[in-house]
Amino acid sequence: MDKGQTDQEYQEYPHLSCCINLHAEDLFKNNHFTESDWHKHKSWTRHFIAAPFLVTQVLAWYWPPVLVMTLIAVVASMYHEFAEPAGAPNVSGHNLTYPFTFTSFALSLLLVFRTNSAYTRWWEARTQIGGLLAISRTLARQVLAWTDAKDVRDWEVAQSVVRWSIMLPFAVQSHLLVPGDIMEDAQDVLSKDEREWLKACPHLPIAVSQVISCKLTGLQCCRASSIRHTTLEMQLTLYQQTVAACERLLRQPVPIAYTRHTSRFLLTWLMFLPWSLWATCQWLTIPITAIITFLLIGIENIGVQIEQPFAVLPVASISNTIKANLMQMLVSASATRRLALPELHTCSPLGFTAHDEKQ
C-alpha cells in the first residue's frame, strides 16, 4: 500500500486511521527533538495525551497473541465454572501459583536482556549515523578553507567536493534503507550525468567516497601538502568505518536462538497463566490475562522493533540537516573569507558551478 492510498483512506475513514497501513517502525520511530518536544516529553501530561489512541495503535500491531491468550483465558474460566462441577478433573483446587513464582524471574531476565541488547544496538547505530554530521561538516570546512578561491579551476573542484560530500549521508541512507531514493536526494546537488552514474553503482557509499577521494587529488592544497591530503583522507576513512559498522548492525541481529527462546518462554508462560489466576480472580481472569499479555508482549516487541535501528532512527532528517549545513557553507564561504581574511580583497563568487545550465 503506497502513501497516497493511505492518505486517501485516512481522509475517507478517519475513525480507522489507527489501523490503516500500520508499520511497527512508525510506532517506534524517533524524531529530532526541539525544546518544545522536550518540554512535552518531561511533562506529566505525557501519560494522558493521546494515550487511548496510541494504545489502540500498538494493540492493532500485535493483537493476535493478545487475542489468543484472551481466548485461552475464556476457555480456562469456562472449564473452572462449568466443567469442574460437572465432574471434570479439578484444577482450581491446586495451588498453581508456585510454578509462576519460580519462573517469573527467568522471564524477567530474558525480557531485560532482550531489550537491553536491542537498545545497545540502537544507541550504537545512532552514534554512527550522528558521526556523519561531523565527517561531512569537517570535510567541507577544511576543503573550503584550504582552497585558494582566486584559482577558478581549483575552486570549482572544491565546490564539487562539497557537493559530493552532501551525498555521503544520503548514500548511507539509500544503502541501508531505501535503494533508489538517491536520485531524488541528488536532484539539486549533482548533475544529470553524475546522478546517472551514481544510480548504476552497486554500493553507493563506496562510489561517493571514491569520487571524493579522486577529486581531492586534484586540489592544489592536497598536491602541495601531503599533511592536508592525509587529513582530508582521514575523514573518508572514518566514513568507511561508519558504513562498515552500520552494515554490521543491519546484517547481524541478536542471535536468533535467543529471540526464539524468549518468544517460546513468554508465550508458554502466558498460556498457563489463566489457570493459576482463577482461584483468586474468578471471571476477572479474562481481562487480567489480556492486560498482562498486552504489557509483556509489548516489552518483548520493543526489543524486536528497535533491534533493526535504522528503521526507527531519523536517518532522513539527519541527512537533510547535513545537506542544509553544507549548502549554507557553500553560500557563506565568500563572506566568511572576507571576515576571516580582510587583507584578501578579491574572492571568487561562490555557489554551485554551472553544471545545471549545461544539462
Buried (B, 14 or more C-beta within 10 A) or exposed (E): EEEEEBEEBEEEEEEEBBBBBBEBBEBBEEEEEEEEEEEEEEEEEEEEEEEEEEEBBBBBBBBEBBEBBBBBBBEBBEBBEEBBEEEEEEBBEEEBEEEBEEBEEEBEEBBEBBBEBBBEBBEBBBEBBEBBBEBBBBBBBBBBEBBBBEBEEBBBBBBBBBBBBBBBBBBBBBBBBEEEEBEEBBEEBBBEEBBEEBBEBEEBBBBBBBBBBEBBEBBBBBEEEEEBBEBBBEBBEBBEEBBEBBBEBBEEBBEEEBBEEBBEBBBEBBBBBBBBBBBEBEBEBBEBBBEBBBEBBBBBBBBBBBBBBBBBBBBBEBBBBBBEBBBEBBEEBBEBBBEEEEEEEEBBEBEBBEBEEEE
